[in-house]
Amino acid sequence: MRGFKSWKWLLRKRHVLFDGVTRNFKMKPFMGFICTVMLFVVYKTTNYQYLQTELDSKLHPLYTSQEVDEAWRSLIRLPRGIIQSTSDLDLRPLWTTNKPKANDFSHRYLLAIPVGISQKDNVDNIVQKFLPVNFTIVLFHYDGKVDGWQNLEWSNQAIHIVGQNQTKWWFAKRFLHPAVVSVYDYIFLWDEDLGVEDFDPRRYLDIVKSQGFQISQPALDPNSTGIHHRITIRSRRKQFHRRVYDKRGKTKCSGDSEGPPCSGFVEGMAPVFSRSAWHCTWHLIQNDLVHGWGLDMKLGYCAQGDRTKNIGVVDSEYLVHQSIQTLGGPSAEKGLKTEELLKRHIVDVRAEIRRQSTVELKKFKARWEKAIEEDKNWVDPFKKRRERLPKKNQETLQSA
């Protein structure tokens, strides 16, 4: 009897053992599934962090990831709701008034102009056109003569910035940072020698918005004295245009031409940028290359997409470019030879500025090529277009 119980106990124990093994065997696929899911989650999280780091480095090319991390860590002691990451160029009152002026913040625009006192009347004409359309006005005084502008009615509403003998691009790089001007829908970065008799900023903005132009400029009257590219000349039969057809001169512009200066191009005297386009353009401006030569040929990369569609010239609202050269002061007397200038210790300012501009153009081109060579992940968005073009057209675009 006792032996029978022993065998019964052994059989029960064996059954329990095999049942446990069976359950354990059934649990293994489930545990394997759980482990696989966990590994997948860890992989995706790690991969996301890596991609985010790569994205941050591309969006902030001037900063290393360590510097970005340090910048964010410096804000960690602030409550999140108090942080304001952007600014503007609006003047603020020192005290409140009984009847505060109602401001329309639905559309905000910025007009920035480098100015000298000799062009005061012309600048006044320009500003008078823009004030009724809710523009913030910024004057970059390259001659230092700010007091001479105080008698203009709108002068106290404008921002006055002084930098002796500095260029438009020098001012823009230092005072129009994207974080400062991000509240403005469009940034007009114009020269001072532009005639605006036939220009209306409100109608201009309506066209730019309707066509989706990220970068644009008003066309130039054919009678302007400073016309360098055929695409900027006004067409009397069009409201706007995106390209030009011209087989004259060194650069041949045909239907196959996909790049500047035949299409996707504006010149530097009166460019207009959307908020996103300016964010890109500001990073493209070289801090030390202040004349900006060569910059206009690369603006298409900041057009937020297809430059042949997102860049345009508005014909119905046009300007007269007077081509008055005032930066740097008066040039040397006409007719004097180089030897005579050296003997009298006279500097030909305009000749020196042109020489420096040419030097900077070469530096800019070299930096562009070096940047392409070093950035192995960069892909030229317009390269495929050029590869489809006939060989003659490719050579034309490269020379441009």
Secondary structure as the mmCIF struct_conf table of DSSP 4:
data_model
#
loop_
_struct_conf.conf_type_id
_struct_conf.id
_struct_conf.beg_label_comp_id
_struct_conf.beg_label_asym_id
_struct_conf.beg_label_seq_id
_struct_conf.end_label_comp_id
_struct_conf.end_label_asym_id
_struct_conf.end_label_seq_id
HELX_RH_AL_P HELX_RH_AL_P1 ARG A 2 LEU A 59
TURN_TY1_P TURN_TY1_P1 PRO A 61 LEU A 62
BEND BEND1 TYR A 63 TYR A 63
HELX_RH_AL_P HELX_RH_AL_P2 SER A 65 ARG A 73
TURN_TY1_P TURN_TY1_P2 SER A 74 ARG A 77
BEND BEND2 LEU A 78 LEU A 78
HELX_RH_3T_P HELX_RH_3T_P1 ARG A 80 ILE A 82
BEND BEND3 LEU A 94 TRP A 95
BEND BEND4 ASN A 98 LYS A 99
HELX_LH_PP_P HELX_LH_PP_P1 PRO A 100 ASN A 103
BEND BEND5 SER A 106 HIS A 107
STRN STRN1 TYR A 109 VAL A 115
HELX_RH_3T_P HELX_RH_3T_P2 ILE A 117 GLN A 119
HELX_RH_AL_P HELX_RH_AL_P3 LYS A 120 PHE A 130
HELX_RH_3T_P HELX_RH_3T_P3 LEU A 131 VAL A 133
TURN_TY1_P TURN_TY1_P3 ASN A 134 ASN A 134
STRN STRN2 PHE A 135 HIS A 141
BEND BEND6 TYR A 142 ASP A 143
HELX_RH_3T_P HELX_RH_3T_P4 ASP A 147 TRP A 149
TURN_TY1_P TURN_TY1_P4 GLN A 150 ASN A 151
BEND BEND7 LEU A 152 LEU A 152
TURN_TY1_P TURN_TY1_P5 GLU A 153 TRP A 154
HELX_RH_3T_P HELX_RH_3T_P5 SER A 155 GLN A 157
BEND BEND8 ALA A 158 ALA A 158
STRN STRN3 ILE A 159 VAL A 162
TURN_TY1_P TURN_TY1_P6 GLN A 164 ASN A 165
HELX_RH_AL_P HELX_RH_AL_P4 LYS A 168 PHE A 175
HELX_RH_AL_P HELX_RH_AL_P5 PRO A 178 VAL A 181
TURN_TY1_P TURN_TY1_P7 SER A 182 VAL A 183
BEND BEND9 ASP A 185 ASP A 185
STRN STRN4 TYR A 186 LEU A 189
BEND BEND10 GLU A 192 GLU A 192
STRN STRN5 LEU A 194 GLY A 195
TURN_TY1_P TURN_TY1_P8 GLU A 197 ASP A 198
HELX_RH_AL_P HELX_RH_AL_P6 PRO A 201 GLN A 211
TURN_TY1_P TURN_TY1_P9 GLY A 212 GLY A 212
BEND BEND11 GLN A 214 GLN A 214
STRN STRN6 ILE A 215 LEU A 220
HELX_LH_PP_P HELX_LH_PP_P2 ASP A 221 ASP A 221
TURN_TY1_P TURN_TY1_P10 PRO A 222 ASN A 223
BEND BEND12 THR A 225 THR A 225
HELX_RH_3T_P HELX_RH_3T_P6 ARG A 230 THR A 232
STRN STRN7 ILE A 233 ILE A 233
HELX_LH_PP_P HELX_LH_PP_P3 ARG A 234 SER A 235
TURN_TY1_P TURN_TY1_P11 ARG A 236 ARG A 237
BEND BEND13 GLN A 239 GLN A 239
STRN STRN8 PHE A 240 HIS A 241
BEND BEND14 ARG A 242 ARG A 242
STRN STRN9 ARG A 243 ARG A 243
STRN STRN10 ASP A 246 ASP A 246
BEND BEND15 ARG A 248 THR A 251
STRN STRN11 CYS A 253 CYS A 253
TURN_TY1_P TURN_TY1_P12 GLY A 255 ASP A 256
BEND BEND16 GLY A 259 GLY A 259
TURN_TY1_P TURN_TY1_P13 PRO A 260 CYS A 262
STRN STRN12 SER A 263 SER A 263
BEND BEND17 GLY A 264 GLY A 264
TURN_TY1_P TURN_TY1_P14 GLY A 268 MET A 269
BEND BEND18 ALA A 270 ALA A 270
STRN STRN13 VAL A 272 SER A 274
HELX_RH_AL_P HELX_RH_AL_P7 ARG A 275 LEU A 284
BEND BEND19 ILE A 285 ILE A 285
BEND BEND20 ASN A 287 ASP A 288
TURN_TY1_P TURN_TY1_P15 VAL A 290 HIS A 291
TURN_TY1_P TURN_TY1_P16 TRP A 293 GLY A 294
BEND BEND21 LEU A 295 LEU A 295
HELX_RH_3T_P HELX_RH_3T_P7 ASP A 296 CYS A 302
BEND BEND22 ALA A 303 GLY A 305
HELX_RH_AL_P HELX_RH_AL_P8 ARG A 307 ASN A 310
STRN STRN14 ILE A 311 HIS A 321
TURN_TY1_P TURN_TY1_P17 LEU A 327 GLY A 328
BEND BEND23 GLY A 329 GLY A 329
HELX_LH_PP_P HELX_LH_PP_P4 ALA A 332 GLU A 333
TURN_TY1_P TURN_TY1_P18 LYS A 334 GLY A 335
HELX_RH_AL_P HELX_RH_AL_P9 THR A 338 LYS A 343
TURN_TY1_P TURN_TY1_P19 ARG A 344 HIS A 345
HELX_RH_AL_P HELX_RH_AL_P10 VAL A 349 GLU A 374
TURN_TY1_P TURN_TY1_P20 LYS A 376 ASN A 377
TURN_TY1_P TURN_TY1_P21 PRO A 381 PHE A 382
HELX_RH_AL_P HELX_RH_AL_P11 LYS A 383 ARG A 388
BEND BEND24 LEU A 389 LEU A 389
HELX_RH_AL_P HELX_RH_AL_P12 LYS A 391 SER A 399
#
